[in-house]
Amino acid sequence: MTKYVLLLPEALVVAGAVFMLLLARFAPSRYRRWRTSLPVLAVLILLAALAVELRVGADVGSYFGGALLVDRFGLFVKAAVLLATAVGIAVADWGAEDSISIGLAMPMLAAFGVMVVASGGDFLSVWAGLELAGAAGVVMLATRRPDSALRLLLLGTAASALMLIGLAYVYATAGTADLGGVHGALLGVAPTLPLAVPVLVLLGALIYRASLAPLQLGAAHGLAAPSPMSIGLVTGLAAAAAVVAAVKVSVAVGAVSVAFSPYVEIVAALAMAGGGAGALAVRSPRTRIAFLAAGQTGWVIAGLGTQFRGGIGATIFLLGALVVAATAAPAAAGAAGISELAVSGLGTLRRARAAALSLAMLSLAGAPPLAGFFGEFTIGAALARSGHFELLAVGLLGSLLSLVAAIGTVRVLYLQNPPEEGRRGLVALPVWTRFSALGAIALCVVIAGYGVFANPISSLADQGAAALGLR
Amino acid sequence: MTAGILHAFASQTFPSPTPSTVPGANIFTSAFILSIGIWGPVVMAFVIGVLPNPRGRYDTLIKQIAFFTNLMVLFILFVAYNQFQNFLPSLQYEENRQWLPAIGASYHLGVDGPGILMVMLSALVGIISVLASTGIRTRVRSYFALLLLTQACVTGAIVAHDLFVLVLFWSAATVPLALLILGWGGPRREAAAWRLVGYWGAGTVALVLAVAGIYVATGATSFDMEVVLKAPIGARAEVIIGLALLIAGATRLPLFPLHGWVRDVYSDAPIGVVVVVASSASRLGAYVLLRVLVAGEPDGAKLLAPLIAGIAAVTVVYAAIAALRSVDIRHAAANLALVPGGVTALGLAALTPLSITGSVLSLFAGGMASALIVSVFATVSDRAQTRNALALSGLAARMPKLAWLTVLAGLGVLGVPVMASFTANEMTFFGAFRTQPVGAFAVAAGLALTAIAVAVLIQRVLFGPPNPDAPAVSDSSLSETWFLGLLAGALLWVGIVPGGPKIPGTDTPLFDPGVVNQMVANIPEIAAPYSGTTTP
């Protein structure tokens, strides 16, 4: 029984999500009475799960015949995802969400999906976790924008189909679906074209899910735009699930990295430069966040191509920063995030929220001394070590574009006067509550403190890379 | 004193200062003295940022907090300057802690002679920039919080002794500066801010690539300057890295042709920001060239020296001609502010102990002179209600204080005797004519052109016949006089007593051990690889 304590964080998160859904369905009167307290309860559950994870996650274990593994990689990813979800829920403007029960349950389920991917020991569990996180995003979107949800579902399905094809071919080549087994089986295999194609298809599908899907959502404008929390879920948690899966799969097929590294580099360069350019081309803070997240995802993808412990460690380190900022930033902007005018002067009217939004966007842009800068710098060092100076240069230029875009939004938040209520349109400012202010402060602390405590955090990320079998 | 220093350097020996007790020394010690200089302003910026300020009720308090924060930092760093042991070649006030052990990055701070001089420049500029910003009336809280953050970044980049920390602070300065210009700048603030971000961002990209190159070439185990800059990496790699460093330095200092941000920023940023940018923030460009290229990559520095000297010469000549052709007095001043940077670059290119020492002093003197000329003409244009040189004439009688300060600014840029820039220029040229005679001659010719430009500008604006159609003018306010006077005073102080004042009849320093005594620590070690340098 004590062995299963290691799975307690996952159990807590799932139980919390199910409770939220059941409460609204079967006890509507209590749900109405408690609805303002439910976000607090959800955050407490997530923080409890985080505490348990940090307490017992250092142990190593294997469950369900090796389908789930508890190791340092899982510890890092799960801690980052739990923190990101807790902060995102805390900072969200629940007045802008359609359903509190779904708005709380889906991020928790998505977090659970990422946790499953992080712990996944074989293709099946990785795929299952990925789909769970993606499905949570679809459900969340569907509450307000069924068309967006349908589009995401179709895109996700296409990506899944490609991924399954790739998985099947790799399974056929390696003779096992176990990630460790695949790693071992491919060690002596030459990177032939028949093997390289499915690996490319597999990684391409994952990268597609990680970096391109958010762009579909950010462009949606108007009052019917997806709720802030759903944007955070898709740009942060669902993308994180794909990135974590990509990390695990790329390490498993690392023996044939020569087959996919050039492709990964090109995709990373496109994402880094395209994310920065896209962020610069749009004005809506929400869309800008989506592009900034895509740009930083490009850095993470670039790290995948390094295929040595330091490089993957740096990738994991940046992933932690990315998931927190990308999940919480749209939530911090609230419904006002759909237009620049709506957030004008937010620094005067909602100081903590504006600070959180500013820091999150600057972190996504890689501005020092915030979390994103530390992650991008460590990946930059890994890229230099592996001789990818051209990719580093493209990434730096992408970050420069991202920085200009982020400064543009920070300027609107702080240096422009709030518009008259009539000019703001029908988009309301996020409601101020003590809880959301605390959440905003927590987000600021996490993003600023990530660099201050970079030593233990990056060490844990490095141990995570070692747990994947890299030296 | 100047003659003595020159004589010592001319004979290739360095003054050998001995430990001496300075009144006021050892009254304050801390293992974190440099960290206090960086993080003190950051903490106070945070305090200012969260301070409630309904309807600007506490604007004055916020300005006072910013002023006294800078005063405290200046006091602490002046104590550090006083206690600095100039007979030691090693780093002092060193702090070293692991930060990102996975890549070998550490929080390593420390100062040597050039570092302590730059730190003093930054601290002094902190006070002056607050005094120059007393006219800020809107969003006071945000302005002074950003100003303090900028100063912290500049100080951090100066004292960084790890390339990771250097990149961190170097690039971090761009964000608050851009916001300051966007929020409180003049009519062309958009262009000014985005040009600054673009050029400085490009410089940051070049610096990061150079740092990455050094990191890889030295085994990819550490970013510590003590380690990576002492490791041999081969001439070819050093040249490539040196070129990247040159681009990074040239965007900041700035040098032709990467000076595109100067005109807009110096003429449209608020004066307090101009002071910071023109003095300490832009000098970081030369400081990085000195610290990383000259001190760490001797083969690359030797091979790139003619190029740097050529760029320096073109910068000075271009600045003088552009100033002569400018009708807008703020544009003219912005162009003249390029001149000291060119002289500094020449000293670095010459690679002789004397020229390097001149460059180091030029960091201080050139920074002050650039800030003075830009801010004095900004004040003149504000007080005269026009920037058009054709409309301004005969202002000396109507604004006597500003007239004096304008003349001092012009002399400071030129480097005439009694100004600190004179001592710096002397050392630079004496050192440079040995190894870079063509470049030195061209820079000297550029300085002659600059003298003409300064004379024409001053004659036209101050001493011509008064223009009866010009708008009404007034002399500088008390705060303007103070901040401009402090800039001019610093130039004069170091120019008149570069070795510090002595107790009459003794060799004991009165309270200032002297800039030229303190800054030479470690320069012999920096210059050691070039002791045999001859004209290429």
HADDOCK unambig.tbl for C-alpha pairs under 7 A between the chains (distance, minus, plus):
assign (segid A and resid 310 and name CA) (segid B and resid 102 and name CA) 6.87 0.50 0.50
assign (segid A and resid 367 and name CA) (segid B and resid 172 and name CA) 6.85 0.50 0.50
assign (segid A and resid 368 and name CA) (segid B and resid 168 and name CA) 5.82 0.50 0.50
assign (segid A and resid 368 and name CA) (segid B and resid 171 and name CA) 6.92 0.50 0.50
assign (segid A and resid 368 and name CA) (segid B and resid 172 and name CA) 5.21 0.50 0.50
assign (segid A and resid 369 and name CA) (segid B and resid 168 and name CA) 6.45 0.50 0.50
assign (segid A and resid 369 and name CA) (segid B and resid 172 and name CA) 6.81 0.50 0.50
assign (segid A and resid 378 and name CA) (segid B and resid 103 and name CA) 6.71 0.50 0.50
assign (segid A and resid 381 and name CA) (segid B and resid 212 and name CA) 6.40 0.50 0.50
assign (segid A and resid 384 and name CA) (segid B and resid 212 and name CA) 5.84 0.50 0.50
assign (segid A and resid 384 and name CA) (segid B and resid 216 and name CA) 6.43 0.50 0.50
assign (segid A and resid 385 and name CA) (segid B and resid 216 and name CA) 5.67 0.50 0.50
assign (segid A and resid 385 and name CA) (segid B and resid 220 and name CA) 6.45 0.50 0.50
assign (segid A and resid 396 and name CA) (segid B and resid 205 and name CA) 5.91 0.50 0.50
assign (segid A and resid 400 and name CA) (segid B and resid 201 and name CA) 6.18 0.50 0.50
assign (segid A and resid 411 and name CA) (segid B and resid 179 and name CA) 6.52 0.50 0.50
assign (segid A and resid 415 and name CA) (segid B and resid 183 and name CA) 5.61 0.50 0.50
assign (segid A and resid 454 and name CA) (segid B and resid 99 and name CA) 6.35 0.50 0.50
assign (segid A and resid 454 and name CA) (segid B and resid 100 and name CA) 6.09 0.50 0.50
assign (segid A and resid 455 and name CA) (segid B and resid 99 and name CA) 5.05 0.50 0.50
assign (segid A and resid 455 and name CA) (segid B and resid 100 and name CA) 4.95 0.50 0.50
assign (segid A and resid 455 and name CA) (segid B and resid 101 and name CA) 6.50 0.50 0.50
assign (segid A and resid 458 and name CA) (segid B and resid 100 and name CA) 6.72 0.50 0.50
assign (segid A and resid 458 and name CA) (segid B and resid 102 and name CA) 6.84 0.50 0.50
assign (segid A and resid 459 and name CA) (segid B and resid 102 and name CA) 6.58 0.50 0.50
